Structure formats: structure tokens, C-alpha cells
């Protein structure tokens, strides 16, 4: 009877060579996932960041100016102005083959990076106006002097865009060759959730600063985490899916280190930043004053490039693009590229979309 039953069953279909190969590959990946997971848990290693050689050119209080020297095949050097507070600037030189600084210096740009530094309670009196009219002018002059060039291009990223725009418009003596806004808010009426959370009727910035003094790094972290509450879950899922790949793991470790090193804000800087920019939108309205001078974006008369990121929820494209409508130059361009606020400037997508665009645009005008 048993023999009859077995003879009545059809033959099991044979697996195709392609399916067998995929199964073997997935099994091998699972072994690598467990191996790399074990290393991350049992023997974690501090990721190496900031690999590009650099030289400290100047220091004033907490702020530094770094020079990344190149073969200098591009005549005009570049001054890079990032955000003050929030995060550390090594994100722009995260790791080999994953570094905006490395990309630009390899193409022959001398690259100068403003490092605002880590401010403490003793710096609570520092304002946005101090950063724009005292710190940044000194760093910019030292960069120009170090380069030996007659002109300099300026690139502002994130908060660094409104800060650097305020600097170049109130210092007409600075020989500005080109200006780039990369994911930097200009019209704060379109800044998304941060704009809603910091609105005048919702957020009392004076009470906040008067009570706390320093805006602690933990509070900065909380604000950014609330923008995407499920980010940690999706990040960990992506990590597990790619945990077999050692290149992905090394990139994840470096980026994860940066993403968990938030920086505080000086109290008075935060007060002016929220009140003048987010709540009153003075920059785009032409009402912002710095050291007795009006910040007039129409004074930017050099070639201008504005770069927005399609998935940016910190500085959406709608708050970046208005710069192009205001500046007084015919040579101006707005581009909207794939990615979010961070992936626009750092990561695999940035090396494909953003870095080549910025470099080619600058090279043609430098």
C-alpha cells in the first residue's frame, strides 16, 4: 500500500540553477550579517572620520578655520560655511570615497572650512549678529590671505547659507567670486515643521532662553528626532538588510557616530535665530539688520547657485529657491536634486548628484 501511495505522488520540481544560486547567496549573506552583528556588539571599533589632511589656519575663541590644500588647478578657492551648533562639521569629510572635501580637493579646489566650534554656557551671550559681523569676517579674511587669491567663492550649507549670505551682503569689500546656497533656508515662511513648532503663537523663545540659558544638545537632538519619529526603526531595518556588506557597515558606523553627536546652541544666538529668522522672516523681507547695516540679498551680484533637496524636511526646496528670485545677477541657477537634508551633501547619492553639479558649476566660473 505504501509503495502504491508513493508512486501516485508527482515528482518534486527541480530547482533552477538561478534559484539555487540566490539561496546560496542569501545563506552566505546571513552568515556575514551574524558575523558583522557580533563584531558591532562584542568588539565595537571607533570609526575613523575626517581622513583628508588639513591645516589649522586661524583660531578665534572657539572657532577655527581649516585649510584642505589641493593641487590648486582651480584658481578660485572655496570657503565653506556650515551650520553653527546642531552637529559637527566632519560630516563633510566623513570617510574615504565618502567625502565632499576629498571630492573637491581632488578636482583642484583649495577648500577652507569654517568650524564654529562647541560653545558652552560661557558663550551664551553670543548672537547671530556676532557670528556674522565678528567671527565670520575674520575667518573669511584669513582664508583669502592664506590662499593668495584675489577672489573667493563662498558656499553656505543649511544654516550656513543665511549666515554667509548675511556676511557677504554686509561686507561689500569682501571679493566674492561665486555664491552657493546648498539646502539653506532663505524664505522661512516655507520651512516646514520647524516653522510650525517655532511660530510666535506657539513657541515663546524669550521664556525658553531666559529659563534655560544654553539650549542643550539633548534638546537639539529631541527636536530633530521628532521630525521623523520612525527614523531609528527604518535605519536599523536598513542596517540589518545591508549588514552583510562591510562597506555599508563602515559607512553606517561613521554616519551613526556623527548623527549622535549633537551640539548645543548659545542662548542669545538661539533667541535671535528663532525670532528674526523663523518668527519674523526678516531675511527675505529685507528687514534684517547686522551691525547697523541692512542685509539686502539684492547686493549679491556674482554668479549664484541654489541647490534644494527633493526630500528635505528641514529646509524644503520652497524655502531655498526664493534666493534666485531676489539676487541681482543674470548668472543664477536653481537645481533640485534627489535626497534629503543630509543625503544631499553626504553619502552615495551626494557623490552622484550633488558634488559633481557643484564642482562643475564652480569650475566653469572660477
N, C-alpha and C positions, 0 to 999 in steps of 0.2 A: 504493500500500500504506500509506504514511504517513497519507494522508488518511483511509483506512478505519479505521486504529487510533485516530486522534483522534476520529472520530465514534462509536466504540464506548465511549469513556470517558464516565462521567456528569459532569454539571456540578458544579463545586465549590459547596458550600453557601454562601450569602451570610451574612456575619457580622451578627448583630443589632446594632442601634444601641447597646444596653446594653453588649455586649461591646467594641465599638469605643471607647465612652466609657471603659470600665475600662482598656483598653490605653493610651489616650492619657493617662489619669490616672497610670498606673504609669510610663509613659515620662517624664512630667513630674516625678514624684517621684524617679526615678533621676537626672535632671539636678540636682534640688535636693540629693539625697544627695551627689553628687560635688562640688557647689559648697560645701556646708557642711563636708564632709570636708576639702576643700582649705583652707578658712579655718581649721579647727581645727589642721591640721598646719603650714601655711605661715605663718599670721598669727594665732596664738592670742592671745586677749584675756583679761585677768584679770577674772573675773566680779565684779560688784558685789553685795555681800551686806550684810545689816543696814541696809535702807533706812529703817526707821522712826525718826523723830527721837527722841533720848533725851538724858538729862542725868545726869551722874555725881553722885550724891548724897553718897556716902561711900566712903572707901577705908581699908582696914586691911591693912598689909603688901601681899600680892599680890592680895587680894580687893577687889572693887568692888561697889557697889550702883548699878544703873541704874534710872532712872525714865522710863517712857514715858507721857507725860501724855495724857489724853483730855479729852472734854467733860464728863466726870465725871457722867454721868446715872445711873450705878450708885453707890450710896452707899458700899459697902464696897470698898476697894482689894484687889488681889490680889498676894501675894508668891509668886513662882515660884522654886522651889529645884531646880536640875538636879543632874546628877552632878558630882562632883569628879574632875578628871583625865579621862582617856579621850578626850574631844572638846571642841571649842569651842562655846560657847553660841549662836553666831549661827545655828545650825540652827533656832532658834525664831523667827528673823526673817530667813529666808533670802533672800526676794526679794518684790517687789510682787505681791500676789494669791496669794502662797505663804508667808504669814507668820502664825503663831499670834498673835504680838504685835500685828500690824496688825489681825487679826480682832477681838481682844478690845478694843483701844483704840477701834476704830470703833464698837463697841457701847456704849462709855461706861465701860469699866473703866479705872481708873488701874492700871497694870501695873508692878510692881517686880521686877527680875530680879537674882538673886544670880549674880555672876560670880566663881567661886572663884579664877580666875587660873591662871597657868602656873607651877608650882612647880619649883624646881631642887634641886641637891644640898644647898644651904644650908638647905633646908626638910625634910630627911629626918627630923627629929625630930617633925614634925607628926603627930598621931594623929587617929583618928576622933573621939575624945573632945574634942580641941582644936577641931575643926571644929564640933562640936555645942554645946559649952559656952562657947566663947570667940568664935569668928568669927561664927557664925550669930546668936546673941543680939544682938550689936552691930548687925549689918546689919538684923535684923528691927526693932529699936527705932528705928533711923534711918528706916526705911521708914514706920513708924507715925507718927513725929514729922513727917516730910515731908508725909504725906498729910493730917494734921489730923483724921483719923478716930478714932473711939473703939474700933473693932474692925477686924480684918484677916483675910481668908481666906488660906489657905496651900495651894499646890499643889506637891507633890513629884513629880518625874518621874524614872524609873529609880532610880539610887542616891539621888537627892534625896528619894525617898519615905521610906526608912528613916532617913535623916539628919534630915529635917524632923520625922518622927514622934518621933524621939528628943528633938529640941529641944522640941516643944510639950508633950510629956508630962513633961519635967523642968523646965519653966518655966511653972508654972500661972498665974503673974502675967501672962503674955502674953495679951492679949484676943483669943482665937481665935474667929472667927465661923463659918467653914466649913473643912473639910479635904478635900482631894482627893489620892488616890494614883493617879497615871497610870503604868501599866506599872512599878510599883515593887515589888520583891520584899519580902515580909513573912515568909513561911514558906520558909526556904531549903532545906527538905527536898525542894522541888519546882522547883529552879531549872535543871533540865536538864543539858546537857553541862558547863557551868561547874562545877556542883556535883560531877559525877563527876571532873573533872580536878583540882579543888582539895580533894578528900576527904582526911581526915587520913592515911590509909594510903598515899596516892598522892603527895601534894604536901607537902614539908617547907618550910613558909613561913619558919620561922626560919632555916634554912640558906640559903634563897633571898635573904632580905633581908640577912642578915649578910654574904653574899658580894658582893652587887651594890650594896647601899645604895639607890640610886634604881632604881625599876622603869622602865626606859627606854621611850620612846614606841614604838620599834621592836618591843619585846616585847609591848606592849599591842596593837599592830596585828596581830602574828602570832596572838595568842590569838583575836581577833575574826575574822580571816581563816579560821582553822581551823574555826570554827563552820559556815561554808558555803564549802568549798574551791572550788566551781564558780561562786561568785558573780560573779567578774570575767568569766567566759566569758558567763554569761547577761546580765550588764549590758551587755557590748559587743554582744551579739546584739540586745538591745532597742534599743540606741542606733542600730545600723545600720538596723533596721526603721523607726525613727521619725526618722531623720536628715533627712528631707525637711521636717520640721515645725520652724520656727525657735523656737517656744515651748518645744517639748520639748528642743531643743538648749541653749537658755539655761538651762532648769531643770536639765538634766543637768550642765552646766558648773559651776553653783553648787553642786549637791549633791556633785559629784565633788571639788570643791575642799575642801569640809568633810570628806568621807569619807576624805581622805588627809592630814588634819592631826591626827594622834593626839597625845595629851598624856601625859606621864609621871605616875607616882604617887610621892609621898613614901614613903620606905621604911617608916617606922613606921605610917603610915596604912594601907598595903597589908597589913602584918603583922596589925594589929588587924581590918581589914576581912575578911580571909580567915579568921582564927582565930575571932573572935567571931560573925561572921555566917554564913559558909559552912560552917565546920567544926563549930562548936558550936551554931549556930542559936539563939543566946541571945535574940534579939528576940522571937520568937513564944513562947518558953518563959517569958518574964518574968524572965530571969536577967541581962539586960544592965544594967550599971551605968555611969553617966556622972556624974563629979564627985561621987561618993558618993550619988547618987540612983538608984533603980531605974527603968528605962524600962518603964513599965506602960501598955500600949496601952489598957487599960480607962479610963485617965484622959482619953481623948479623948471628950468628952461633947457636942460640937457636931455638926451635920449632917455626914455623911461620904459621899463618893462614891469608889468604887474602879473603875478602868477597866482592863480587860485587853484584850490584842490576840490574836485567834484564832491568828495565825501567829507569835507571839512565841517565839523560841528562846533569848532572853536572860533574860526574866522571864515565863515562861509563865503563863497565867491561874491555874493551880493554886497559884502562889506569891503571887499578888496578892489573890485572893478572900478568904483567911483573915482579912484585916483586918476585914471586915464581921462576922465571927463573934465578934470579940474586943471591939470598941469598945462603950462604954456609952452608946448613944444609940438611940432608936427611929427617928430620921430617918436612915436609912442605905440605900445602894443600890449594887449591883454591876451593871455593864454590861460585856458582852463584844462588842467591835466588830471589824469586818474590818481586816486589816492586820498588819504585823509591828511590831517594837520601834520602828523609826524611822518607818515609814509611818503609825503611829498618830498621831504628833504633827506630821509634816511631809509635804507632798505633796498631790496631788489628792484622794486618799481621805480624808485627815485633814480637809480643808475641807468634805467632805460628811458625814462620820460623827462624828468626834470633837469638832471645835471647836464645832459647834452644840450638841451634847449638853452639853459642859462649860459653855458660856456660858449656856444656858437654865437648867441646874440651879443655877448660881451666882446668876443674876439673880433667880430666884424666892426666894432665901434671903439676898439682900443689900440 
